[in-house]
Structures are given as C-alpha cells and as structure tokens.
Amino acid sequence: TEILKQRHNIGAKQDNDFEIRNLAEMQETIKSATQTMSLLLGAIAGVSLIVGGIGIMNIMLVSVTERTKEIGIRMAIGAKASDIRFQFLIESFLLSITGGLVGVLIGIGGAFLMHKFAGMNIAITLSSIMLSLGFSAVIGIGFGYYPAYKASLLDPIDALRYE
C-alpha cells in the first residue's frame, strides 16, 4: 500500500485512488454468489414440482370422476380396493414420468443451444437425468395417491348408478 501511495503521489491525509484485492476474497465472493444462485434455482424448481404435482392430482381426480362407472364395474366383477388404487397410482406415475422425460429432453436441447450459440460448456450426467426422473416419479406417486385412494373407496353399487 505504501509503495502504491508513493507512486501515485498520494499524501498521508488523502484518500487512496486504488484498491488492493486478493484472489481469496474474490474466490469467496464468487462461491457465495454461486451458492445463492443455486438456492434460488432450487426454490424455483421446488415450486415448479409442487405446481406440477397439484396439476397431476387435479387430472387424476377428474379421471376418477369420469371413470366412476368403470371403477364400479371393475369392483363388481371382483377387483379389490388395492387393485383400483394401484391402477390410478400407475397412471399418475406414467403421467409424471412422461412429463419428466419431456422436461429432460427440453433441458438437454436448451443446454446444447446454449453451447452452440453462447459458447458455454455443458455437462449432462446420467445421474442428474436419473435424479430428475426420480423426482418426477415421487411427485407423481405422492400427488396421485389421494385420487387413487378416493377411487378405491367408491361403493360399487353407487358407482354403477353414477351418471
């Protein structure tokens, strides 16, 4: 600091017209900004997953309502409540996995476009793809359970009379 003050002709009571930074401080600042950005993106992803899960639940509730007669027929010919529940859980699982696959494909496409047009390096790993599909499956099963449970509680006689 003293050497720079002498070279810049700065007196003892004058403010410095320079700053001294070390690389460790800059690295810490970059690390902090990266962590903040990761938390922000994680929060956005969490909200998106919840909104998607609510959408799946609504679709499955409409499906249960529209297929009440079918559920009644299946129960009348011997399907157990667990069979009905399993059927609707599988449907919500497939719906969410399909959405997850579409999301992965859009993400991969977006990453390649960023690489091509912005020159950014991309890293797509199998573990990140499997993790995202795993989250999709958990969301589908989690939010599809209530409609499946509701379908399994239907009384076959009332379901056959429904329309």
N, C-alpha and C positions, 0 to 999 in steps of 0.2 A: 504494500500500500504506500509506503514512504517513497519507494523508488518511482512509482507512478505519479505521486504528488510532485516530486521534483521535476520529472519530465514534462508534466502538464503545467508547470509554473503555478501551482495552487498554494496559496498561503495557509497558515495554520488555522485561521478562523473562517476560511472559505469552504463551501461545500464541494465534495468530490464531483467531477464530471464523468466519472466512470463507475462501473460496478465490478466486483470480483465475485465470480461464481465458481463453485467446484462441481465436478461431474457427479459426485454422490448425491448432492442436493437435487440436481436436475433429474437424475435417475429416480429418486424418491418421488418427485413431483409427477413424473410420467407414470410410475407404478400406482400412485394414488388415483390419478385420472383414469387409468385403465380399470382399476377396481370399481370406481364409481360408475363407469360406463357399463361394466359387466353386471352390476347390481341393477342398474336401470333397465337393461335389456332383459334380465331375468324377471324383473317385476312385470314388464310388458308381456313376456311370454307366459307368466303365471296367469295374468288377467285374460289373455287370449285362450288359454286352456280352460279356464272356468267358463268363459262365454261359449266356447265350443261344446263343453260338457252340458251346459244348460240347453243348447240347441239340440244335442243328441237326445237329452231327456224329453224335450218337447216333441220331437219327431217320434220317439218311441211311444209316448203317451197317446199321440194321435193314432199311431199304428194299432195300439191296443184297443182304442175306442172303435176304430173302423173294422177291426177283425174280431169283435166280441162274439159274433155268431160262430166264426171259425173256431175260436177257443172253446166255446160251448160244445160244439160237435166233437172236437178232439177229446174233451173231458168226458163226454157222454159215451164215447167208444172205448174209454179206458186209460186215457193219458192222465198221469199223476200231476199234481201241482209242480213238482220239481221238473217234470218234462216241459211244461209250459214256461216255467221260469228260465230253464236252460235255453229254450228256443229264442226267447227275447234277449237273453244275455248274449247269445251268439250273434244275433242280428245287430245289436248295438256295438259289439266288438268288431264285426266286419265293417260296419259303417265308420267307426273311428279309425280303424287301420287303413281303410281306403282313403280317408281324409289325410291321415298321416303320410301315406305314400305320395299323394298328390303334393303335400307340403314339402316332402323331401325332394321330389323332382323339381319343384319350383325353386327351392333353395339351391340345389346343385346348378340349375340353369342360371340363376342370378349370380352365383359365385363365378361361373365361367364367363358370364358377360362382364362382370367387374374385372376379371383377369384380362379379358381381351381389350376392353375399352379404357379401363383406368390403369392397367398395368399392375394391379395389385396381385400379390401372391396369395394363392388359396391353398387350404389344407382341408380336404374332406376325408374323414376317417370312418372306417366301418363302425367303430364304437360309437361315434356321435350319431350315425344313422340308426343304429340299433337302440340307442338311448331314446331318441325321439320317437321311434316306433313303439318302444316300451311305454313311454308316457302316454302315447295315443291309446294304446290298449288299456292301460289302467284307467284313463279318463272314460273310455267307452264302457268298461265294465262297471266302474264306480257310479257313473251317472245313468247307466242303463239298468241298474239293479232295482230302483224304485218302480219303474214301469213294468219290469218283469215280475216283481213281487205282486204288484197290483193285478196283473193279468192272472197270476196263479191263484189269487183269492176269489176269482169270479165263481159264482154258483152256476153250474151247468144249466140248470133249468131256466134261471133268469137270463143267462147268456143266449140260450136258444130262442127265448121270447123277444130278445132285444131287436130293435129296428125302428 
